[in-house]
Amino acid sequence: GSTNNSATAGIFPLGGAIFAGSNWIAIDNCTFNNNVVFNGNSGANAGAWGGAIADGNLFLTICEFNNNSASSAGSKGGGGAIANGDSVTGNRLIFVGNYAGASAGGGGAFQHSGNAIIGNSVFFNNVADNNGGAFWNNGGTLYLLACTVVSNSAQDAPSGGGLYLAGDAFISGNIIFNNNGPNLASGGDIAR
């Protein structure tokens, strides 16, 4: 199935389609299109996370995330498609055209601070106003295996047009190119 939803209520809107909390969730063969999380509050602690999915212990297989967004007038938020502080295991995922907008947020497609194992997946044309056009590893452990990360962008420093790594990362067998940051010092493909 596919989803088109939005979440705008509260100081911290979470998950335009799914807010999983700390639950264990398996999702197989699904498409998440045009889901939106927006927070118009401009306070220092205001934010919005996970355009399609927020939190939970996730097992994702053969899923697409297209044109989802998480944006905030405040200083926090991220994960245009997914924001997760727990664990994610994903295989054969496609992230296209997702957007994360917040002055201190990022991860156009994906933001996480827990543990993530992502394999055989594609991140294409995702945008973050801040860190990690495709992926923002915000202090967790990331295993990125046999993925394609192409033509993503981050608008502001410190950036990382493809990946922004603020935690531990094991990256193997990936194709990572043509990602853009705001300047050469900020890491077009990968920043740490």
Helices and strands as residue ranges (DSSP letters): E 2-3, E 6-7, E 18-28, E 31-33, E 36-39, E 47-49, E 53-66, E 69-72, E 76-78, E 82-84, E 87-96, E 99-101, E 110-112, E 115-119, E 122-124, E 127-128, E 135-137, E 141-145, E 148-150, E 153-154, E 163-165, E 168-172, E 175-177, G 184-186, E 190-191
